[in-house]
Amino acid sequence: MFAGFSATSLQLDETTIFARVGGTGPPLLLLHGFPETHLMWRDIATALAPRFTVIAADLRGYGQSGCPISSADHSPYAKRAMAGDMVQVMKRLGFEQFMVAGHDRGGRVAYRLALDHPGKISKVAVLDVIPTAAAWDRADARLALSFWPWSLLAQPEPLPERLIGAAPDAIVDNAIVQWGSPAEMFSAEVRDAYVDALRDAVHVHAICEEYRAAATIDRELDAADQANGRSIECPLMALWSSEGGLENWYVEEGGSLAIWRKWADSVEGSPVQGGHFFPEEHPHQTAAALSKFFEDNRGNDASNRVL
């Protein structure tokens, strides 16, 4: 996996971030979701490497990255803090401006990067997410029952930490199946790597803190941006599962693209075959969509938007 890529662990101001780096061309940062690590990009990264310098990083609190001590307001695990990590990572690697794609939790860091650091992000792709505040504002039984980490992992400690720590294999297996992906799509090696990543109590606590931040400070930051009229200035592409909630839940208001158009100036996107983990189920289709978007220099032209 990640043939031709190098591994690095970068010491930043607040933590260490692990990343794999490979390829040649414009810099493209890839950010993972839960319960995954940077490993989710293994096939996509190698497919994109001939055209981009690809950086696949573990978010703080995940995988092989560090776990800063949290606080009562969970701000060390806010997407703003995670986005700040990635600006430092890319600068250490020699990139002042870059493109970013994020799936699930990584998608939330990706759009926060675009909001907080507009001069550094030239394009952003968000995979199977809508903005955090928008998701909470529309939360109902569908979200609570389908994507249970939103509410369960945001509960006060130590309940969610103890539950994950007691059965990390059950967490990973349930997520894969319940979120619409066939278990056979994940090799034993990959599945075991995701389970092992949840065996460390310090990382599990950090992940729960990230979900607590999403339920509190991340919502507040999003709401403040909306109230102040801040929007994502660079082109944004949204991809989502053709079999998941984003395909059906928000149809009455125009779907996820209509929601993203309230947050970004230039929006395009489409569904991708598969469940929530479609980047791992269908990496070649996902890589092709990402490559086309990030290679297209006409992205600032409104005529290129998918309406």
C-alpha positions, 0 to 999 in steps of 0.5 A: 500500500502507498507504493512509492510514498514516503512516511513522515511524522512532523512536529508541529506547535501543538502535536505531531502529524503523521503523513504519507507523501508521494507523486509529482505536480500540484499539492493535494492534501487528503483527509480521512474520516471515522473510524478510518485513518489516512489508510483509506486513501491507499488506492486513490493516492496512488492513482492521483500521484502521477498528476499531483503531489499527494499528502495523506495525513492522519488528523490529530487524535487519529491513527499515528498522529499525536493527541493534544490534551483537551479542554473543557470546551473541546477546542483543541479538537475543533476543526479550526485547530485541526485545520491549523495543523494542516496549514503547518504540515503543508508549509513544512512540506514546502507548500504555501497554497494547496488543494484539499479533499476530505471524507467524513470528519476530514471533509469538515476539516477541509471546508474549515480550512477553506473558511479560515485560510482562504488564501491558502486553499485553491480548491476543496472537495468534501465527500459525503458531508454537509456543513456541521451546523447544517447537519445538526440543524436538520438532525432527526431520527434518521441521523440519530439512528444512521450515524450514531457516532454524532450523538453517542461519541459526543456524550460526556466522558467516560461512557463513549470511551469505555464503549469503544475501548471494550469492543473496537472491532464491533465499532468498525464492523458496524460502521462498515455494514450499517453505512452501506458498504459490503464488508468484503470490500475491506481486506482483513489487513485494512479492517484490522488496521482500523480496529487497532487504531481504536485500541489505544485509550488516548486516541479513543478519548481524542476521537470522542473529544473531536465529536464533542467539539463537533456538537458544540464549538464547531457548530458555534464557529459555523453559525458565526460564519453564516451570521457574518456572511463568510463563505468559501471563496474557492471552487468546491466540489461535493461528492456523496454516496448514491446509496446514503443519506445525502442522496435522499434526506434533503431532497425537499430543499434541493439536496446537498448541493443546495445546502453547500451553495449557502456556504460557498460561492462556486459549487459542483458535485454529484453522487458516487456509486457505493455506501458511505465509504465509497472512496474505498469501495470505488477508488477509481471512480472517486479518483477520476472525479477528484482528478477532473475537478482538481485539474480543471483550471476553469473552476472559478467560472460559474458556467462550470457549476453543476446545477 
